Amino acid sequence: MENFVVTIDGPAGAGKSTVARRVAEALGVFYLDTGAMYRSVGLLAARDGRDPVDVARTLRFEIIYSESGEKRILADGEDVTLKIRTPEADKEVSRVAAIREVRKHLIEKQRFFARGRSIVLEGRDTGSVVFPDARFKFYLDASVEERARRRYDQLVQKTAPPSLEEIEADIIRRDTADKNRPWGALTVPDQAHVVDTTNLTIEEVVEEILSHIKT
């Protein structure tokens, strides 16, 4: 079977990560969370006082799975799975993602992951910039209120989260930054299928996407 690329873009909290992972599992192909790459760069740069461009250029990004299927993210050999999913990491990711040279280095790495294999990627510009000629492109969206609620539910399971109002304000801030950055801005890719996930379950979104994929 010919290799193919599936891109899933959209704003924070639209359900991209969970949906992309399940779509990849259903198709039996590799899954890449590009946002985790930017988060890793932001974490290492801020924590170690390094230039984000240098971090992105030399980043060794790995995704490993345990025997139970649990996914772990390694950045330069360090397990950053939990560290990149904090409110602090949320703030850093928009900052480093706006740097053109950071994006250049990480896009090269994302394209490398796709060589010789079928792949599902999710992020902000996977269908518009990274793989504009992808065979299957999707854009997930949801209301700000619903995206804030989902983010709150995620955080409350791990730590004492900010208030729902604070999370909603942060999502609006990130949306504005993502849509207005000069390089790799968040946009609906040409010929992408748009799915509003506000009132859909994860299973329904996955089924909708799979219905458009003919391999």
N, C-alpha and C positions, 0 to 999 in steps of 0.2 A: 504494500500500500504506500502511495506517495506521502511523504512527510507534509504536515500542514501546521499552520500557526493560528491560534485562537487568541485574540486580544480582548480584554475586558477592562474598560476604563470607567471612571466616574469619580465623584467627590467622596470625601471622608464619610463613612457610615452608611454608604449605599449597599453594603453587603458584598463587595467585590472579593475579598479574601476567601470567605467561606464558600461562596458560589464558585469561584475559579477552582478552588481545591476540589470541590465535589464534581465539577465538570471534568477536570483532569482525571479524577479517579474513574468516572464513568467511561471515559474514552480510553483509559489505560495509558495515558501519556504524562510527560513531565510537567510539573507546575512550578512557576516562578513568580514570587511576590516581589515586584520591582521596588515597591515602597520600602521593603525591609532593607534593601541596599542603601537607599538614601538615609534611612533611619540609622543604619550602622555607621555611615560616614559622619552624620551629625553627632552621634554619640561619641565616637572616637576623637573627632576633632575638638569638641567642646571639653571633654573630660581630660584629654592629654595636651590641650593647648596647641594643637597642630593645625596647619593650613588644610581646609577641607579639600582643596584641589589635590594636594599631595596624598591625602588619605584615599581619595577616590582613585587616583592613578595606581596606587600600589595595593589596593584592597584585595584581599583573598576572601572571597565570599563563598560559603559552602552551605548546602542544605543537606542534612543527614536525617535519617529515620531510624528509630529504635526498632527492635523486634516487634514491639507492640504497635508500631505505626506512628509513634509520636514524633512530630517534626521539631528539629532543633536548628537554629540559625547560628552559624559560626562566622565571625568576622576576624580575620587575621588569627585564626585558631582559637579565639575566645568565644565561649557560648554567650550570646547576647539576646537569646530568645525573649527573655522577660524584660531585659533592660531597655529594649527599643520600643516597648509598648507602654511607656509611662507618659503622663501629661508633659513632662519636661522634654521627652523625645518628640512629642507632637509639635512643640514649638520650634525645635531645632530643624526638623525635617523640611519645613517650608523655607527656612533660611538657606540651607545648603542646596535645596532643589532649584533655587533661583540663580545659582551660579553656573554660567554657561560651560565652563571647563569641567566642573563636576559632572554635569549631565553628559558631556562628550565622553568622558572616561567610562561612566556607568552604562551608557547606551552601547558602547563597544562590548562591554562584558555581557550585557543582556543578549546581544546578537550572537555572541560566542556560545551562550547556553543553548541557543536554538540550532546550532550547526549539526546537521546529520540526524535530527530527531524531530518528532512532532511535539508541540509544546503549547501550553496554555499560560499566558502571562496576564497579570493584572497590574494596573497602576493609573497614572494620570495621562500619559501620552503614548501608550504602547501601540495604539492603532493609528495615531496621527503622526507620530515621529519615528518611533523605534521600528515598527513594521507597518508602514503605510500601505503595503501591498498584501497584507495578511489575507488569507483566504476567508476567515470568519472574524468579523469585528462586532463588538457589542459595547453599549454604553449604559451603565446602570445609574439610576437616579432615585431620589426619594425626598420627601419634604424635610426641611431643616429640623422640625420638631421630632419627626420619626428617627432621623439620624442621631439626634442628640440623645433620645431615649435609648437607642441601641448602644451607644457609646457608654452611657451611664450604667446600663445593665452589665456591660463587659467589665468596667472598672470596679463595680461594687463587689464582684466575685473575688477580686485580688487585693483591694486596698480600700481605704476610706476615700471615696471619689469626691471631686468638686461637686457643687450643686448642679442641678439640671440646667439652671439658667446660665451658669458659668460655662458649662460644656457647650450649650447652644451658641453662646457668644464666641467661643473658640472655634467652633465649626464655621460660623459665618466669617471669622477672620481668615481661616485657612482657605475657604472658598474664594474669598476676594484675592488672597495672595496667589493661589493656584491659577485663577483665571486671568490674572493681570501680569504674570511674570513674562519677561521678554522672550524666554526660551522654554519650549515644551509646555506651553500654557494648557490648562485643562480645557478641552473643547470636545465636542462630539465629532469623532472621526468621520470622514466621508464614507458613505455607504454602510455606516454602522447601524445595527438594530438597537433602538433605544427601548429599555425596559424600565418602567416605573415600578420600583419594588416596595413602595410605601405600604400597600395593602396586600402584599404577597408574602407567602412563606418562603423559606429558603428552597424547599422542595419544588414549589411552583416556579420559582425563578430558574432553577436548574433545568426543569423540564422545558420551559420556554426556550432557553438557550439551546438545549440539545435538539429541539425540534427543527432548528435552523441549520444544524450541522450535518452535512452529508459527507462522510469520509470515503 
